[in-house]
Structure formats: C-alpha cells, structure tokens
Amino acid sequence: MNQRNKKIEQITGSAREASKTLARVNTTAKNACLMAMAELLEDNKQKLVAANKKDMEAAERDGIAESLVNRLLFDEAKIDSRIRSLAKIARLPDPVGQVKDMQRTENGLLVGRMQVPLGVLLMIYEARPHVTVNAGAFALKSGNAIICKGGSEASNCNTLLNELWRKALETAGLPPKAVQVLQLSHQQVDELLNRPQEIDLVIPRGGKKLIETVASQSKIPVIKHYEGVCSVYIGREADREKALNIALDSKLLMPAVCNAAETVLVDSSMEEWVPELVSELTQNGIEVRGCEKTCALSSEAVPASEDDWGTEYLDKIYSFRIVNGIEEAMEHIEVYGSAHTDVIVTENYSDAQRFIEQVDSSVVMANASTMFCDGETLGMGAEIGISTDRFHARGPMGLPELTIYKHVIWGGGQIYGE
C-alpha cells in the first residue's frame, strides 16, 4: 500500500469509528461541544482574522475571481455570526432517535420510522471558512462524522479551525476525528470519492465546474446544486413598492450568493411600469439586459442575448423580460431556471397559489425576497448546503436532512405463519 492510500484509509477509518460513537452520543454532549466551539471562536477571534487576512492577501496576489474573494472573507462580523449560529443549533431539537409516523397495523404491530444519522459525510467546498464551522456543527448535532475538504485559498483559516474543532470535541469528551478539516490534493480527493463503503454522502459547495467534477467522479451519492438562476416574477396586480424592494433586495444584498436573483420577469399587464423599474434598477448600480420589448420601452436597458436568460451572473446584472401572463413566466422558469429559488410578486392570491403549486423549484416564494432562501432565516440555525436535487433533501439543508430513517416495529408475539 502506498503512503497516499494509507493516509486516505486513516482519514476514512477514523471518521467511520467516530461516526459509530456519535450515533450513540446524547444530546447534552453534542451541545456541550457546540458551545465549546463557540467559546473557542470567541477566544481565538483575532487569530482567525489574522489567518484569514493571509488567505485574502494570497488570493488577491493570485488573481482569484472577486466573487470567490468575497466568499473567502472571515472577519469579526462573520465570526460573531457563526458564534450565534452555534448557539442556535445547540438549541434546536436533536433529530436522532425521533420516531415518526407511528401507526398500528391490522395484526397489532406498532410500526414507525426512527431517524438515524447518515454516518460519514464528505464536504468539498471553495473558500467559505464559515462553512467549516457550519458543516462541523450540523454533522455533529445530527450524529454524523464529517471530512471537510476546504479550498486551498482558505488554508490558513481552515488549519486553525481544524484545531479548534479538535479542542472542542476533546472538551466534550467526543472523538477528536469526528470533524476533520483537511488540506488534500486532487488525487486524494478522487480517492475519497471512490470509497462508498466508508463515506455515505458527498456535499459539494462551489462553482458549477467543481460540482460537475465531483458528481462525475464520485461513486458515493452526491447532493448538489449546479447553479442558482433565480427569478423574480412581477405578476398582475403586483404592488409596485413591494415589487421594486424585492427586486432590489434579491440582487443587491449579496449579489454573489446562489440565492441572489438573476432574472426579472414582468407581466405584460404591468409593462407601463417597466421604464420606471428599469430606471430604479440602473440607478442602484444594476445593469439591465432586456428583451426586445423592454429595450423599446427603456433606453437604459441593453439588449439581452439568448445566453443571458440562463446565466448565473453572481454580479449586479439582471436579465429582464416582459412575459404574456403567468403561464409564460412559469415556462421561462422551467426552460432557463435552475430549480433553486423563484418568486412571484402579486396581490392576486389565485396567481400566487398557482405559482407556488406549479413552479418546480426547491424553494418557491410569494411576495418575499430570494434572500429568505437561507437556513438561519428559516429557523435551521444556518445551513450545510442548498439542494436542488430530487433527493431526500431539497432546498436549504439543516439537521433533519442529515439523517435517514430505519423502520422500527413493536410486536406482542405475532408470528407470520398463523
């Protein structure tokens, strides 16, 4: 066995052993670890900021894309946010061991489904040091061990976070290898992706290329979303102020995140408002790439190409199209969207209900910003990822999405052959 294979076996073997222990650990011990990690983040805040500064400086020297540099930032405000999230996750109900759908069968058996951990998770991601905190916290609370392969651009920060997780686990009397934050080569990652007997689920977070590569090479189930081509449809009877605020917030709050909106669709019944809307968007620094009709109504819009409709800009750019009714809006979303997050703005309840029922995305909203597709906002404490797959998890993933179930049956002596 070569040294590379030996290292991978040590990583996966220690994770598997840790997962067996975590599956039996009580909630008190798991929460103690989360709060120990929160305290360590507080105590080491300046060290983390300094490590992140080194990563940021190296990223800028290496000419890394601005959107990735923005995700790399781990300043005091982001550290404080993770500290709060750890406390929130500690307060959430522990899903492990919960029994659902208990029912009595005709032959007297009591049958239900018990939530149990998945086992060993592999998280592969770019930049995003905050994910190192979230991933460890969610895995731990749901009884899973996790192997975190962060991007090389965050190596200094992740090395320190790995040490803090080890200390937090030891403080709570838990296996120190339950959370492993590792710097690995591409070859070593490929080896991990070919170990379905030792790793139960892969969660990649990053650009489309990263996710496509992981999905194509993995022999392990992968939860993924390739892109966030999210739309805001301003339907008939929309409130203008609500529509404008939602369109602005969905783009400007965090343009480089996957749930930022990329397309505005305006119902033809509202087209008289298009010049004003385009003007407001451009005054707020948003480039508007419009359909032919939009450009005819507003000189501030530039012509959109066919490629624009399906592009995830991750920037202050909107593709902008006037559609003939809700049916055409939903058809546009089906053809060009990515099944991530889509919104209708309308005061017409029937249209809102139809949109929510018929748009097949992981998150569908009425009269709210796409920014609310967020685990913390939705009461999950944070999120470990957002799934657009048709899998056991869809949309923002919290604790329940990191468990599976086993059937449990209580009998009173029944035998099948009676």
URTAFEN-V756476 format. One record per helix or strand of 3 or more residues. SS is the DSSP state (h for helix, s for strand). FROM is the first residue (numbers start at 0). LEN is the number of residues. If there is no record, write none. Layout:
ss:from:len
SS:FROM:LEN
SS:FROM:LEN
This chain:
ss:from:len
h:2:20
h:26:17
h:44:17
h:65:7
h:75:16
s:98:6
s:109:8
s:119:6
h:128:13
s:144:5
h:151:20
s:178:4
h:185:7
s:200:5
h:207:10
s:229:5
h:239:13
s:260:7
h:267:16
s:286:4
h:291:6
h:305:5
s:316:7
h:325:11
s:340:5
h:348:10
s:362:4
h:369:3
s:384:3
s:394:3
h:399:3
s:402:8
